[in-house]
């Protein structure tokens, strides 16, 4: 089952989409589905990771700032 979704996009974005569609011999909907799926996957991961971090902090699993700086080579 599919649902039609409609939205407005800048002309430059649509032109870039059309160029990609021509170059890959795929239609707009194919590329829009791919882009949306990848975006949602990244954003879902990001939100889940933030939620995990907040839960860790709420549980008292915290690190000193100097430990984090050392881990990332900022010290």
Backbone as CSV, one residue per row, in Angstrom:
resi,resn,N_x,N_y,N_z,CA_x,CA_y,CA_z,C_x,C_y,C_z
1,UNK,0.841,-1.181,0.000,0.000,0.000,0.000,0.885,1.243,0.000
2,UNK,0.510,2.241,-0.739,1.247,3.498,-0.788,0.293,4.657,-0.573
3,UNK,0.849,5.771,-0.158,0.096,6.991,0.063,0.771,8.107,-0.717
4,UNK,-0.006,8.958,-1.315,0.527,10.098,-2.035,0.861,11.189,-1.023
5,UNK,2.076,11.724,-1.128,2.523,12.834,-0.292,2.929,13.952,-1.232
6,UNK,2.485,15.144,-0.937,2.783,16.283,-1.799,3.417,17.390,-0.969
7,UNK,4.429,18.070,-1.542,5.049,19.199,-0.864,5.679,20.118,-1.897
8,UNK,5.948,21.330,-1.486,6.583,22.310,-2.364,8.090,22.238,-2.188
9,UNK,8.805,22.438,-3.278,10.276,22.440,-3.243,10.779,23.581,-4.115
10,UNK,11.911,24.130,-3.731,12.531,25.188,-4.530,12.842,24.668,-5.929
11,UNK,12.784,25.568,-6.901,13.049,25.196,-8.291,14.426,24.556,-8.449
12,UNK,15.417,25.088,-7.751,16.782,24.552,-7.872,16.853,23.118,-7.357
13,UNK,16.130,22.837,-6.305,16.108,21.482,-5.757,15.431,20.520,-6.729
14,UNK,14.353,20.948,-7.324,13.645,20.107,-8.300,14.524,19.879,-9.530
15,UNK,15.233,20.900,-9.961,16.129,20.742,-11.119,17.234,19.742,-10.803
16,UNK,17.794,19.818,-9.599,18.831,18.858,-9.203,18.249,17.440,-9.157
17,UNK,17.031,17.318,-8.677,16.356,16.009,-8.654,16.151,15.491,-10.069
18,UNK,15.708,16.354,-10.957,15.499,15.945,-12.350,16.807,15.540,-13.020
19,UNK,17.888,16.271,-12.739,19.188,15.895,-13.303,19.610,14.517,-12.811
20,UNK,19.417,14.269,-11.526,19.759,12.965,-10.963,18.897,11.873,-11.590
21,UNK,17.624,12.148,-11.753,16.714,11.171,-12.351,17.142,10.818,-13.773
22,UNK,17.491,11.838,-14.552,17.941,11.588,-15.927,19.244,10.780,-15.938
23,UNK,20.180,11.166,-15.077,21.497,10.514,-15.063,21.415,9.056,-14.628
24,UNK,20.456,8.739,-13.793,20.354,7.371,-13.262,19.252,6.551,-13.922
25,UNK,18.525,7.185,-14.825,17.400,6.530,-15.495,16.373,6.024,-14.484
26,UNK,16.173,6.814,-13.440,15.161,6.546,-12.422,14.242,7.758,-12.367
27,UNK,13.034,7.558,-11.871,12.099,8.674,-11.819,12.200,9.431,-10.492
28,UNK,11.539,10.577,-10.449,11.536,11.396,-9.240,11.085,10.618,-8.007
29,UNK,9.951,9.922,-8.100,9.479,9.217,-6.902,10.505,8.226,-6.335
30,UNK,11.252,7.567,-7.205,12.280,6.630,-6.724,13.287,7.372,-5.837
31,UNK,13.816,8.471,-6.351,14.834,9.213,-5.608,14.261,9.868,-4.360
32,UNK,13.031,10.336,-4.436,12.406,10.923,-3.254,12.196,9.866,-2.163
33,UNK,11.778,8.676,-2.551,11.620,7.584,-1.554,12.955,7.234,-0.920
34,UNK,14.000,7.140,-1.752,15.334,6.815,-1.230,15.811,7.896,-0.263
35,UNK,15.661,9.143,-0.668,16.119,10.260,0.165,15.346,10.310,1.481
36,UNK,14.035,10.145,1.413,13.224,10.190,2.620,13.560,9.034,3.557
37,UNK,13.734,7.847,3.011,14.077,6.686,3.835,15.415,6.900,4.545
38,UNK,16.413,7.407,3.821,17.724,7.651,4.429,17.649,8.751,5.482
39,UNK,16.913,9.797,5.201,16.767,10.889,6.152,16.098,10.392,7.432
40,UNK,15.008,9.656,7.287,14.289,9.153,8.459,15.138,8.185,9.266
41,UNK,15.930,7.376,8.596,16.813,6.453,9.306,17.834,7.225,10.145
42,UNK,18.460,8.236,9.545,19.456,9.045,10.279,18.820,9.792,11.441
43,UNK,17.692,10.408,11.196,17.046,11.189,12.244,16.546,10.287,13.374
44,UNK,16.023,9.122,13.031,15.564,8.171,14.057,16.735,7.717,14.909
45,UNK,17.880,7.440,14.272,19.077,7.052,15.011,19.499,8.186,15.949
46,UNK,19.480,9.398,15.429,19.895,10.556,16.207,19.005,10.731,17.444
47,UNK,17.695,10.681,17.253,16.758,10.835,18.371,16.937,9.701,19.380
48,UNK,17.079,8.474,18.904,17.261,7.331,19.810,18.554,7.461,20.601
49,UNK,19.612,7.938,19.960,20.899,8.111,20.633,20.820,9.197,21.694
50,UNK,20.135,10.276,21.401,19.946,11.337,22.388,19.141,10.803,23.569
51,UNK,18.067,10.078,23.281,17.253,9.498,24.355,18.077,8.563,25.225
52,UNK,18.934,7.782,24.597,19.815,6.867,25.336,20.768,7.649,26.237
53,UNK,21.335,8.725,25.708,22.237,9.551,26.497,21.545,10.222,27.670
54,UNK,20.338,10.701,27.448,19.579,11.328,28.525,19.245,10.296,29.598
55,UNK,18.864,9.092,29.182,18.567,8.025,30.147,19.808,7.673,30.958
56,UNK,20.965,7.602,30.294,22.224,7.343,31.007,22.506,8.453,32.020
57,UNK,22.323,9.691,31.600,22.570,10.820,32.508,21.595,10.783,33.685
58,UNK,20.329,10.509,33.401,19.330,10.419,34.467,19.655,9.307,35.455
59,UNK,20.315,8.240,34.964,20.693,7.119,35.823,22.002,7.399,36.565
60,UNK,22.587,8.573,36.315,23.804,8.938,37.014,25.083,8.479,36.347
61,UNK,24.998,7.988,35.120,26.182,7.542,34.379,26.796,8.743,33.661
62,UNK,27.570,9.505,34.396,28.156,10.730,33.861,29.675,10.644,33.889
63,UNK,30.307,11.396,32.993,31.766,11.473,32.957,32.194,12.903,33.238
64,UNK,33.356,13.032,33.840,33.928,14.355,34.051,34.281,14.965,32.695
65,UNK,34.173,16.257,32.603,34.461,16.959,31.348,35.885,16.684,30.874
66,UNK,36.822,16.614,31.796,38.221,16.364,31.419,38.397,14.985,30.796
67,UNK,37.608,13.997,31.218,37.677,12.650,30.646,37.201,12.686,29.196
68,UNK,36.147,13.427,28.945,35.610,13.536,27.579,36.602,14.272,26.685
69,UNK,37.180,15.349,27.194,38.185,16.087,26.414,39.362,15.188,26.058
70,UNK,39.815,14.386,27.008,40.958,13.485,26.761,40.581,12.441,25.718
71,UNK,39.371,11.915,25.811,38.930,10.888,24.854,38.943,11.430,23.423
72,UNK,38.539,12.670,23.240,38.455,13.254,21.914,39.688,14.070,21.535
73,UNK,40.735,13.966,22.344,41.974,14.667,22.035,41.888,16.168,22.161
74,UNK,41.025,16.639,23.046,40.835,18.074,23.217,41.563,18.619,24.436
75,UNK,42.158,17.724,25.198,42.817,18.151,26.437,44.227,18.638,26.144
